[in-house]
Structure formats: C-alpha cells, structure tokens
C-alpha cells in the first residue's frame, strides 16, 4: 500500500511539473531581435492585443512588432513556418501575404 501511495505521489508531481512547464514561454534575444515562443492561444491573445483585430482575421498565427530599432517576433512553440513568415517581415518590411 505504501509503494502505491509513493507511486501515485510521484505521478502527481510529474503531472504538476508538466503543467508548469507548458505555461512557460521561451524568450530568446540576439541583437535587435527578440523571439518569444508561446502557446498558440497565448500568441493569438497577445497579437490581437498588440495589433488589434485588423480585418476579418480572428486568429493570429504569429506577429511581429518593429519599432525603435527593435523587432519582437511572437510564434507558437511548434510552428517553424510561423517563424519563417514573421522573420520575413523583419528582413523585408514591405512583405505582405
């Protein structure tokens, strides 16, 4: 019975650890560019907050804000295409798709 209790406690602690890690965001900065990787829901929420509801788009896959010689790129953790798309906005300011 005691072994089962310890096992259940360890499983619970592991699940709490995974939940805490999922809520964290990853931030990387190199020179004037900051990259923030987050959950898709949080990315959409922050991009809507920063850029507003421009047009019919209700879901933001990612976004970039440029100003004061700094660029901040936001994308979900697992979306490499989003990073490529948003970096293109940084390197090619006239790029629209």
C-alpha positions in Angstrom: 0.0 0.0 0.0 2.8 2.4 0.9 4.6 1.7 -2.5 1.3 2.5 -4.3 0.9 5.8 -2.4 4.5 6.8 -3.3 4.0 5.9 -6.9 0.7 8.0 -7.1 2.5 10.9 -5.4 5.3 10.7 -7.9 2.9 10.6 -10.8 1.0 13.6 -9.4 4.3 15.6 -9.0 5.3 14.7 -12.6 1.9 15.9 -13.9 2.3 19.2 -12.0 5.8 19.6 -13.4 4.5 19.1 -16.9 1.6 21.6 -16.4 4.0 24.2 -15.1 6.4 23.8 -18.0 3.5 24.1 -20.5 2.6 27.5 -19.1 6.1 28.9 -19.6 7.2 30.9 -22.5 10.6 30.8 -24.2 12.3 34.1 -24.9 15.4 34.5 -27.0 17.2 37.7 -27.8 20.0 38.2 -30.3 21.0 41.8 -31.1 17.9 43.9 -32.0 15.6 40.9 -32.4 13.7 39.2 -29.6 11.9 35.9 -30.3 9.1 34.8 -28.0 7.7 31.3 -28.3 4.5 30.6 -26.5 1.3 28.5 -26.7 -0.9 29.1 -29.8 -3.7 30.6 -27.6 -1.4 33.0 -25.8 0.3 34.0 -29.1 -3.1 34.8 -30.6 -4.2 36.7 -27.5 -1.1 38.9 -27.3 -1.0 39.5 -31.1 -4.7 40.6 -31.0 -3.9 42.9 -28.1 -0.9 44.4 -29.7 -2.1 44.8 -33.3 -5.9 44.8 -32.8 -8.4 43.0 -35.0 -7.2 44.2 -38.3 -9.6 42.9 -40.9 -11.6 39.7 -40.7 -8.7 37.8 -39.1 -9.7 36.5 -35.6 -6.9 34.0 -35.2 -3.3 35.2 -35.3 -0.7 32.5 -36.0 2.1 34.9 -35.1 3.0 38.5 -35.3 6.0 40.9 -35.3 6.3 44.4 -33.9 9.0 46.6 -35.1 10.0 50.0 -33.6 12.8 51.9 -32.0 15.4 49.7 -33.7 14.0 46.6 -32.1 11.9 43.7 -33.5 9.8 41.3 -31.4 8.7 38.1 -33.1 5.9 36.0 -31.5 5.0 32.5 -32.6 3.8 29.2 -31.1 6.3 26.7 -29.8 6.0 24.2 -32.6 5.4 26.4 -35.6 8.6 26.8 -37.7 6.6 28.2 -40.7 5.3 31.0 -38.5 8.9 31.9 -37.5 10.0 31.9 -41.2 7.0 34.1 -42.2 7.4 36.6 -39.3 11.2 36.8 -39.9 10.5 37.7 -43.5 8.5 40.7 -42.2 11.6 41.7 -40.3 14.1 41.4 -43.2 11.6 42.6 -45.9 9.5 45.3 -44.2 7.3 45.7 -47.4 6.4 41.9 -47.4 2.7 41.2 -47.2 0.9 37.9 -47.7 
